[in-house]
Each structure stands twice: as structure tokens, then as C-alpha cells.
């Protein structure tokens, strides 16, 4: 998993695609490719946010359980 894209990289690339779309810098020929890439990037971001939220919740639960002892 060394080649796994970091959240920040995915988000920045996604921002670039959105900005290029807003500025009409993407040709109609490339639009389909860019939209597919944006979809992949959104999935990466969503997955990373979900994993982070799950890990944080697990840690908070462990802390909560530890304080009860």
C-alpha cells in the first residue's frame, strides 16, 4: 500500500479538477475522463474520512472504558 494516495493529495487534485471545470479549462473530449477521475478521488476521500472517524471513535471508546476502571 505504499502507492496509496493520501487524503490531501486526492483533495488537492479534486480541487484542481473542479476549478478547471468552473473556468472551462477542460475540453468536452476530456470531460468524461476528468469526471471519472473526480469520482475516484471522491471515493478515496470518503473512504479515508470514514476510516479516520472509525479509528477516532474506537480510541474515544477505549479512553471512556479505561476511565470507568
N, C-alpha and C positions, 0 to 999 in steps of 0.2 A: 504493500500500500504506500510505498514511497512516492509514487506519482500522483497520489490523491490530491486533488485541488483543495486549497484552503478556502474557507468561507470568504475571507477578504478578497482573494483573487477572483472568485466566482462573482461576488457582488460588484467588484470594480468593472469586470468585463460586461456584466449585465447592464451597469450604468452607462457604459460606452455604447452598447447596442441601442439602448433606449434613447440616449442623446442623439446618436446618428439618425435614428428613425424620426425624432422630433425635428431635426434640422434637414430632413430629406436628403441625407448623405448616402442612403442605401438605395441602390437601384432596384427596380422591380425584379430583375433577374436574380438578385442576391437576397431579396426579402424573405423568401421561403427558407433559405439556409440560415439566415440570421434569427428568424422566429423559432426554428427548431433548436438552434444553439441557446437561445434565451430560455426555452423550455427546459433544456438540460441544466442550465445554470440555476434556474429557479428550484429545480428538484434538489440539486446539490445544497443550496442554501437552506431549503426547508428541512432536508434530512439532518444537516449539521445543527440547526436550531433545535430540532426535536431531540437529537442525541444529547445536546448540552442541557436542555431543560430536564430530561430524564435523569442525567447524572447529578445535576444540582439538587433535584428533588430527592434522590437517593441519599445524598450526603446530608441534606437537611433532616431527613427521617432518621438517619444514623445518629446525628447530633441530638435530636429530640429523644430518641430511645436511650442514648447514653446518659442524658441528664436525668432520666427517671430513676436510674440505678442508685 
